[in-house]
Amino acid sequence: MLSRRSPRVAVGLAVAVTLAIPAPAHAYASAPPYKPGASGLGDPYFAKAGNGGYDVKHYDLTLDFTPATHRLKAVARITARATQDLSRFDLDYSGPKIDGVWVNGERAEHRRDGQELIITPHRGLPEGEKFTVKVEYAGKPTPITTKALGTCGWVNTSDGAVALGEPTGARTWYPVNDHPADKATYTFHITTPTGVTALANGERDKLNLVKNGKTTVTWRMRKPMASYLAMVAIGNYKVKESESGGRWNLTAYDPRVADGAKGLHKTTAQAVAWESKVFGPYPFGSIGGIVDDLDVEYALETQSRPVYDQAADKLTIVHEQAHQWFGDIVTPKSWKDIWLNEGFATYAEWLWAEQHGGPSAEKTFRAAMPGKKDAKRFWQRKVGDPGRDHMFDYNLVYIRGAMTLHALRKEIGDKTFFKLLPAWTAKYRGGNASTADLIALAEKMSGKELDDLFDAWLYTSGKP
């Protein structure tokens, strides 16, 4: 609300009176209707994930980690743009104690409510304004573990830690707009005791800072990245580097799982080279992978440098590298479309086998069909909306997702299908897409009406 001081007008020589002059109506109308940003994006599986009212452009994360104590001291600097007139806004955060919050360089009020960090800046933020947020925090991050979805977030190891964000674990170690719909670029400045290796997404700066027994290394992910794909890995790794296809290939492994890392470096290069021919140009500036002793029982397609628990066999590497196209550079708009990640990555395994002396995709497709005993359970759920607790079910999302793509391939023919794959990754490169977007593109390229096919394979209970 605007206010104004009324002027004083002199009458004669000795008498002064105050005239009440009302503010013009347009003065009130011009005041922005500042409102709080939404405390969630309403994702059907994670309603509180993400936040409304702004769009993050860049995260600059300064992380000082001590493996011996597993203590993290950090500063997150966030650059964002207001998408409405903001009186306050939320970040997703369930990490250690916060020491201070600043917006545009000024101290800001803040409080925590569950996974929400609620920030009230010194003044409102007009729509379209670029603003910065700085959050200082320190303590021992802990991961999120649920029976249905397993463990995600900041995972401590005996000699360090690894951050694995899918689906909502990024908030365990930095304040974030934690939903795939808000992608951003990243810079990581990681300080550890000298001799400890610190890895992250993207490319490493050539110059490291060494001071007082500590080393700081900087990594940069220059392409937009969903928050669940942000990764740091700190530990006593064996690192191998080389050039592959004009790109830097960096792989690393914990010596305790050396047997599981055999072939990691070479197979990563081979998989990316083959997938670049099938899916379109590799989307990032470097490639690689990390094998560590994590006890999470999964591998994750962290952008440009996947992480593998215990071991990385050839088909798993093919799968996680395929995600660099399907999930990383093209990311689902909503978690219910998780099949767009896992179905494509699983079908990449089938295609690799088909083109490298293994069974045809058709043979794999037929082998995936359940017997009578398991048929009812196999077909009962819907691939296109599996439900939060079933989003990582292997038969439902991975296998049936791949089967859907094979059914599409048979319907539109190999020529169109293998044109569709790179067309999909080119059209939505760097952004988000939905199942409806895939259907529309497939229909446009094939000239066929495909709603019935996708409805049968994705949205109908029972065998198609």
C-alpha positions in Angstrom: 0.0 0.0 0.0 1.3 3.4 -1.0 1.3 6.4 1.4 2.3 10.0 0.8 3.0 13.0 3.0 0.5 15.9 2.5 2.1 19.2 1.5 1.8 22.3 3.7 0.4 25.5 2.2 1.0 29.0 3.7 -2.1 31.2 4.0 -1.2 34.9 4.6 1.8 35.6 6.7 1.1 33.8 10.0 -1.4 31.0 9.5 -0.5 27.6 8.1 -3.1 25.0 7.3 -2.8 21.4 6.1 -4.8 20.4 3.0 -5.8 16.8 2.7 -5.1 15.9 -0.9 -6.1 12.4 -1.8 -3.7 10.2 -3.7 -4.8 9.6 -7.2 -6.5 6.3 -7.8 -3.9 5.2 -10.3 -1.2 5.4 -7.6 -2.8 2.6 -5.7 -3.5 0.7 -8.8 0.1 0.8 -9.8 1.3 -1.0 -6.7 2.2 -4.6 -7.5 -0.1 -7.2 -5.8 2.8 -9.0 -4.2 1.8 -12.6 -3.2 3.7 -15.6 -1.8 5.0 -18.1 -4.3 3.4 -21.5 -4.2 5.0 -24.0 -1.7 4.9 -26.8 -4.3 4.3 -27.3 -8.0 1.5 -29.8 -7.5 3.3 -32.8 -9.0 0.8 -35.7 -8.7 3.5 -37.8 -6.9 5.3 -35.2 -4.9 2.9 -32.3 -4.3 5.4 -30.3 -2.2 8.4 -30.8 -4.6 9.4 -27.6 -6.3 8.0 -24.1 -5.7 6.1 -21.4 -7.6 6.8 -17.8 -8.3 10.3 -18.0 -9.7 12.6 -19.8 -12.2 16.1 -20.7 -11.2 18.8 -19.9 -13.7 22.0 -21.0 -11.9 23.2 -22.7 -8.7 26.7 -21.8 -7.4 27.5 -24.3 -4.5 30.5 -23.9 -2.3 31.0 -27.1 -0.3 33.6 -27.7 2.3 33.5 -31.4 3.4 35.5 -33.3 6.0 35.3 -37.0 5.4 36.5 -37.9 8.9 33.6 -36.2 10.5 31.1 -36.2 7.6 30.6 -32.5 8.4 29.6 -30.1 5.5 30.0 -26.4 5.6 28.3 -24.8 2.6 27.2 -21.6 0.9 24.5 -21.9 -1.8 24.2 -18.9 -4.2 21.1 -19.0 -6.4 20.3 -16.8 -9.3 16.6 -16.7 -10.3 14.0 -14.7 -12.0 10.6 -13.9 -10.5 7.7 -15.2 -12.5 5.1 -13.2 -10.4 5.2 -10.3 -8.0 6.7 -12.1 -5.0 6.2 -11.1 -1.4 8.0 -14.3 -0.3 9.1 -17.6 -1.8 10.1 -21.1 -0.7 13.1 -23.3 -1.4 13.0 -27.1 -0.8 15.5 -27.9 1.9 15.9 -30.6 4.6 19.6 -30.2 5.2 21.7 -29.0 8.1 21.2 -25.9 10.3 21.0 -22.6 8.4 23.3 -19.8 9.6 21.9 -17.0 7.4 19.9 -16.1 4.3 20.3 -13.0 2.1 18.3 -11.8 -0.9 20.0 -9.4 -3.3 22.7 -8.9 -0.7 20.3 -8.0 2.2 19.5 -10.1 5.2 16.1 -11.9 4.7 13.7 -13.3 7.2 13.5 -17.1 7.0 11.9 -20.1 8.7 11.7 -23.8 8.1 8.5 -25.8 7.9 9.0 -29.5 7.0 10.9 -29.6 3.7 10.2 -25.9 3.0 12.6 -23.1 3.6 10.3 -20.0 3.6 12.1 -16.8 2.7 10.7 -13.2 3.0 13.0 -10.7 1.3 13.4 -7.1 2.6 11.2 -5.9 -0.3 8.9 -7.5 -2.8 10.3 -8.9 -6.0 8.5 -7.7 -9.1 7.6 -10.1 -11.9 10.5 -10.4 -14.3 13.2 -9.2 -11.9 16.4 -11.2 -11.6 17.4 -11.8 -8.0 20.0 -13.6 -6.0 19.7 -15.8 -2.9 22.5 -16.7 -0.6 22.1 -19.4 2.1 24.8 -20.4 4.5 24.5 -23.7 6.4 26.6 -26.3 8.2 26.2 -29.7 9.7 25.9 -33.4 8.7 23.4 -34.0 5.9 21.4 -37.2 6.0 19.7 -39.1 3.1 16.0 -39.8 2.7 15.0 -43.5 2.9 11.6 -44.9 2.2 10.4 -48.5 1.9 9.0 -48.0 -1.6 11.6 -45.8 -3.2 14.8 -46.7 -1.3 17.5 -44.2 -0.4 18.3 -40.9 -2.1 20.1 -37.7 -1.2 23.5 -37.2 0.6 24.9 -40.7 1.2 27.9 -40.9 3.5 30.6 -43.5 2.7 33.5 -44.7 4.8 35.9 -42.3 3.1 33.6 -39.5 1.9 30.1 -39.1 0.4 28.1 -39.3 -2.8 25.0 -37.2 -3.6 22.2 -39.1 -5.5 19.1 -37.0 -5.9 16.4 -39.1 -7.6 13.6 -38.4 -6.9 13.6 -35.7 -4.2 17.0 -36.0 -2.5 18.7 -32.9 -3.8 17.1 -31.0 -0.9 19.1 -33.0 1.6 22.3 -31.1 0.8 21.4 -27.8 -0.8 18.4 -25.4 -0.9 16.8 -26.0 -4.3 13.7 -25.8 -6.4 13.5 -29.5 -6.3 11.4 -30.5 -9.3 12.5 -31.6 -12.8 10.4 -28.8 -14.4 12.9 -26.1 -13.2 16.3 -26.9 -14.8 19.4 -24.7 -14.3 23.1 -24.6 -14.8 25.5 -25.4 -11.9 28.9 -24.5 -10.5 30.4 -26.6 -7.7 33.4 -25.4 -5.6 34.4 -28.4 -3.5 36.9 -28.2 -0.7 38.3 -31.4 0.9 41.5 -32.4 2.7 44.4 -32.5 0.2 44.7 -36.0 -1.3 40.9 -36.6 -1.3 39.2 -36.7 -4.7 36.2 -34.5 -5.3 34.1 -35.1 -8.4 30.9 -33.5 -9.8 28.9 -33.0 -13.0 30.4 -31.4 -16.0 33.9 -30.2 -16.6 36.6 -29.4 -14.0 38.6 -26.2 -14.0 42.3 -26.6 -14.7 43.4 -24.7 -11.6 42.9 -26.0 -8.1 43.4 -24.0 -5.0 45.6 -25.6 -2.3 45.7 -23.9 1.1 46.2 -25.0 4.7 46.1 -28.7 3.9 43.0 -28.4 1.8 42.3 -28.4 -1.9 39.4 -26.7 -3.7 38.3 -27.9 -7.1 35.7 -26.3 -9.3 33.3 -28.2 -11.6 30.8 -26.6 -14.1 27.7 -28.0 -15.7 27.0 -25.6 -18.5 23.9 -27.3 -19.8 20.5 -27.1 -18.0 20.2 -29.9 -15.4 17.3 -31.1 -13.3 18.0 -31.0 -9.6 17.8 -34.7 -9.1 20.7 -35.2 -11.5 23.1 -33.0 -9.5 26.0 -35.0 -8.1 29.1 -34.7 -6.0 31.3 -37.7 -5.1 34.0 -37.3 -2.5 36.4 -40.1 -1.6 39.7 -42.0 -2.2 39.1 -42.8 -5.9 41.2 -44.2 -8.6 40.7 -41.8 -11.5 41.2 -42.5 -15.3 41.1 -39.7 -17.9 41.3 -39.8 -21.7 39.9 -38.2 -24.8 37.0 -40.0 -26.5 35.4 -38.8 -29.7 36.6 -35.3 -29.0 35.3 -35.3 -25.5 36.9 -35.7 -22.1 36.2 -39.1 -20.6 36.7 -39.2 -16.8 35.9 -42.4 -14.8 36.6 -43.2 -11.2 36.2 -46.1 -8.8 36.7 -46.9 -5.1 39.5 -49.4 -4.9 37.4 -51.6 -2.7 35.1 -52.3 -5.7 37.8 -52.4 -8.4 36.6 -55.7 -9.8 33.2 -54.2 -10.5 34.8 -51.3 -12.3 36.7 -53.3 -14.9 35.8 -52.1 -18.3 34.0 -48.9 -17.0 36.2 -46.5 -18.9 36.3 -48.4 -22.2 32.6 -49.4 -22.2 31.5 -45.8 -21.4 33.3 -44.6 -24.5 31.9 -47.3 -26.6 28.3 -46.8 -25.4 28.4 -43.1 -25.9 29.8 -43.4 -29.4 27.1 -45.9 -30.5 24.3 -44.0 -28.8 25.4 -40.8 -30.5 24.7 -42.4 -33.8 21.3 -43.8 -32.8 19.9 -41.0 -30.5 21.6 -37.9 -32.0 24.7 -35.9 -30.9 25.9 -36.4 -27.3 24.4 -33.5 -25.4 27.2 -32.6 -22.9 30.8 -31.5 -22.8 32.3 -34.6 -21.1 31.5 -38.2 -20.4 32.3 -40.7 -17.6 31.1 -42.6 -14.6 31.8 -43.4 -11.0 31.7 -46.8 -9.2 31.5 -46.7 -5.4 30.5 -48.8 -2.4 27.2 -47.2 -1.6 24.8 -49.9 -0.6 21.8 -48.2 -2.3 21.3 -51.0 -4.8 20.9 -48.9 -7.9 22.8 -46.9 -10.5 21.8 -43.3 -11.3 22.2 -41.3 -14.5 23.7 -38.2 -12.9 24.2 -35.8 -15.7 27.4 -36.4 -17.8 28.8 -38.8 -15.1 26.5 -41.7 -13.9 27.1 -43.3 -10.5 27.1 -47.1 -10.1 26.8 -49.0 -6.8 29.3 -51.7 -6.4 29.7 -52.6 -10.1 29.0 -51.4 -13.7 28.3 -54.2 -16.2 28.1 -53.4 -19.9 24.3 -53.2 -20.2 24.0 -51.1 -17.1 26.5 -48.6 -18.6 24.5 -48.6 -21.9 21.3 -48.0 -19.8 22.7 -45.1 -17.7 24.4 -43.5 -20.7 21.2 -43.6 -22.7 19.6 -41.6 -20.0 21.9 -38.7 -21.0 19.5 -38.3 -23.8 16.3 -39.7 -22.2 15.9 -38.1 -18.8 18.9 -35.7 -18.7 18.9 -33.4 -21.7 15.2 -34.2 -22.3 13.5 -34.4 -18.9 9.9 -35.3 -18.0 7.6 -32.5 -17.0 6.1 -34.6 -14.3 7.2 -37.7 -12.3 4.2 -39.7 -13.6 6.0 -39.7 -17.0 9.0 -41.6 -15.5 8.5 -44.2 -18.2 10.0 -41.7 -20.7 13.2 -42.1 -18.8 13.3 -45.8 -18.0 11.4 -47.1 -21.0 13.8 -45.5 -23.5 16.9 -46.4 -21.4 15.8 -50.0 -21.2 15.0 -50.1 -24.9 18.5 -48.8 -25.5 19.8 -52.1 -23.9 17.6 -54.1 -26.3 18.9 -52.1 -29.3 22.5 -52.5 -28.2 22.0 -56.3 -28.0 20.3 -56.3 -31.4 23.2 -54.4 -33.0 26.0 -56.1 -31.2 25.5 -59.8 -31.9 22.8 -60.5 -29.3 19.1 -61.3 -29.6 16.9 -59.0 -31.7 14.6 -56.5 -29.9 11.7 -58.6 -31.2 13.0 -61.7 -29.5 13.6 -59.7 -26.2 10.1 -58.3 -26.5 8.6 -61.7 -26.8 10.7 -63.1 -23.9 9.5 -60.3 -21.7 5.9 -61.5 -22.0 4.8 -63.1 -18.8 3.4 -66.6 -18.4 -0.2 -67.3 -17.4 0.7 -67.4 -13.7 2.2 -63.9 -13.7 0.1 -62.3 -16.4 -2.6 -60.6 -14.2 -0.1 -59.0 -11.9 2.2 -58.0 -14.8 -0.5 -56.1 -16.7 -2.6 -54.8 -13.9 -0.9 -51.3 -13.4 -0.6 -48.5 -15.9 2.8 -47.7 -17.3 1.9 -44.0 -18.1 0.9 -43.4 -14.5 2.4 -46.1 -12.3 1.8 -44.3 -8.9 4.4 -42.9 -6.6 5.3 -46.1 -4.8 5.7 -48.0 -8.1 7.6 -45.5 -10.2 10.8 -47.6 -10.1 9.1 -51.0 -10.5 11.3 -52.9 -13.0 8.6 -54.9 -14.8 6.1 -52.1 -14.8 8.1 -49.0 -15.8 11.3 -50.4 -17.3 10.2 -53.5 -19.1 6.7 -52.5 -20.1 8.0 -49.0 -21.0 10.5 -50.7 -23.4 7.7 -52.9 -24.7 5.6 -49.8 -25.5 8.5 -48.4 -27.6 8.9 -51.7 -29.4 5.1 -51.8 -30.2 5.5 -48.2 -31.5 8.4 -49.3 -33.7 6.4 -52.1 -35.2 3.5 -49.8 -35.9 5.4 -47.0 -37.6 8.2 -49.0 -39.1 12.0 -49.0 -38.6 12.7 -46.1 -40.9 10.4 -43.7 -39.1 11.2 -45.1 -35.6 14.9 -44.6 -36.0 14.3 -41.0 -37.3 12.0 -40.4 -34.3 14.7 -41.1 -31.7 17.1 -38.3 -32.6 14.2 -36.0 -33.6 12.8 -36.3 -30.0 16.1 -35.5 -28.4 16.6 -32.6 -30.8 13.2 -31.0 -30.4 13.2 -31.0 -26.6 16.9 -30.6 -26.0 17.6 -28.8 -22.8 14.0 -28.8 -21.7 11.1 -30.9 -20.5 8.6 -33.0 -22.4 5.5 -35.2 -21.7 4.0 -38.4 -23.1 1.6 -36.2 -25.0 4.5 -34.5 -26.7 6.0 -37.9 -27.7 2.6 -39.0 -29.2 2.3 -35.7 -31.1 5.8 -36.0 -32.6 5.4 -39.7 -33.5 2.0 -39.0 -35.2 3.5 -36.1 -37.1 6.5 -38.1 -38.4 4.5 -41.3 -39.1 1.3 -39.7 -40.4 -0.6 -42.2 -38.3 -3.1 -41.8 -35.5 -1.5 -43.4 -32.5 -3.7 -42.6 -29.5 -5.2 -46.1 -29.4 -1.7 -47.7 -29.4 -0.4 -45.5 -26.5 -3.7 -45.8 -24.6 -3.6 -49.6 -24.8 0.1 -49.8 -23.8 0.3 -47.0 -21.2 -3.1 -46.2 -19.8 -5.2 -49.4 -19.8 -5.0 -52.2 -17.3 -4.7 -55.6 -18.9 -2.7 -57.0 -21.8 -2.8 -54.7 -24.9 
